[in-house]
Amino acid sequence: MPTRISDDIWRQFQEELAAVDRKPSAPLSRDELAQLNPEQRMALAKTEFMGIKRKYGLKLDDVLTFLPEEDVVTYLQRLMH
């Protein structure tokens, strides 16, 4: 038999979840970034990109238009390998 969650508890959960989403995370310092290996830096960049993409409803081509052409070419080459 399923357990029913009260509306007050559900509302509190939703408010706490929204507060976590609104809480900005502190960006890494230059020293912290320097300690990351290339795979960690790429994973961090992907995570940040996906967050921005979701938040603003962007597509990949929206973002690529703002990057220098050389970076776009390098990025696309890495995707193909």
N, C-alpha and C positions, 0 to 999 in steps of 0.2 A: 504494500500500500504506500503510495507516494506521500512524502511529507510536504505539507503546505508551509511556505515561508510567509510570514506576516508582511503586509505592505510596508510597515514602518522599517522592518529589518531590511527588506529589499531596497527601499529608498535610501537608507543609510549606506548600504553596500554600493549603490550606484553613485552616491555623492562622494564616497571615499575613493572609488575607482576614478571618477572624474578629477578629483584633487590630485591623484597620482599622475594622471595624464597632463595636467596643467603645470605640475612641478617641473621647472626647467632643470636639466642636468648640467652641471658645470662642465664646460669644455676642458679637454686635456691641455695641460701646459705644454710649452715647447719641449721642456725636459722629458715630460711623460711621453710625448709623441716620438721623441728621439729614441726612447727605449723600446719602442715597438718594432717588431720585425716586419718585413714587407707584407707578409700574409695578414698579420694583425692590422696593419694600416689599411689594407684593402678591405678587410672585413668591417672595420670602423667606417670607412668611407661609404661602403655599400649600405650599412645600417643608417647612416646619416642621410644618404640620398633617398632611401626608401621612406624615411620619415618625412622628409620635405616633399617627396612625390605624393605621398598620401595626404599630407596636410593641405597642400595647395592644388591637388588634382592635376599634377603635371605629368607629361609623358616624357619619355627619354629624349625625343627630338626637341622638346621645349628646353631641356637643360643643355643639350649639346650645342644649341645655337649661341649660348653665352660663353662657351669655352674657346680658347685659342684653337685654330685649325689643327696645329701639330698635335695637341693633346687629344683631339677628337680622333684623328687618324690612328694614333697610338692606342687609344682605348678600343677602337673598332678592330684593330689588328689583334689585340689581346683576346677579344671575344671570339675571333675566328680560330684561334689556336687551341 
